[in-house]
Amino acid sequence: MLYIVSLAIVQDKRIKNIFAQTFKQINLPRVNILSYKIHKSIMDSINQNQPEDNFENLEGNEAWKKLKEMAEGVSCFFCSSIKTGLPFSTRPMSPQKVDDNGDLWFLSANDSHKNEEIAIDPMVQLLFQGSKYSDFLNVYGIAEIIDDKEKIKELWEPILKTWFTEGVDDPRISVIKVSPTQGYYWDNKHGNAVAFVKQLVGATIGKTLDDSIEGKLQL
């Protein structure tokens, strides 16, 4: 009865199909893939209560693709001085570009504290949040400060004149290139709408259902 009533509140056919499949997966068979068992054994108690496999490490092209998908067009917390033993510095930044190699490109004032800190310790951490409920990304990388006028022109947008008041030729502009070394992502499999429906089901029946997926990005 719970199954029928719950499905009745869902209008979208795609979501309804995924919703129905979720109920079939609630009682997973004992004979399951080995990787699923291994993942569950190393997870915390909340993740162990997931009836669905919600852990997937990505490597190579898949990892780069995921990083670009989650970081492109999204602001982040840009953390520097992370290996000095002192409280690290952080500030909001937006990458101007995420290239096909997975490198992230920023524009920064060459007299900023950020540039000064990178010159001492190039290891940085970037923290992204694409939405309120999904698209969370943690990236570690090596930052490099570059004085490249052609790259500045490539990355330039008119709105940046708000901060670099002399325009694209402002002598204070520098380029920061971050080459990722490792990452971790938290996302959902089918979008926020499906995740919300699954959470409603989970809250009703006492199961950890949230459509989540997470894992390492082996870059």
Sequence and secondary structure as in RCSB ss.txt:
>XXXX:A:sequence
MLYIVSLAIVQDKRIKNIFAQTFKQINLPRVNILSYKIHKSIMDSINQNQPEDNFENLEGNEAWKKLKEMAEGVS
CFFCSSIKTGLPFSTRPMSPQKVDDNGDLWFLSANDSHKNEEIAIDPMVQLLFQGSKYSDFLNVYGIAEIIDDKE
KIKELWEPILKTWFTEGVDDPRISVIKVSPTQGYYWDNKHGNAVAFVKQLVGATIGKTLDDSIEGKLQL
>XXXX:A:secstr
 HHHHHHHT   HHHHHHHHHHHHHSS  SS  HHHHHHHHHS HHHHT SS  B  EEHHHHHHHHHHHHTT  
EEEEE TTSSS  EEEEE  SEE TTS EEEEEETTSHHHHHHHH  EEEEEEE SSSS EEEEEEEEEEE  HH
HHHHH  GGGGGTSTTGGG TTEEEEEEEEEEEEEEEESS HHHHHHHHHHHHHHT     EEEEEEE 
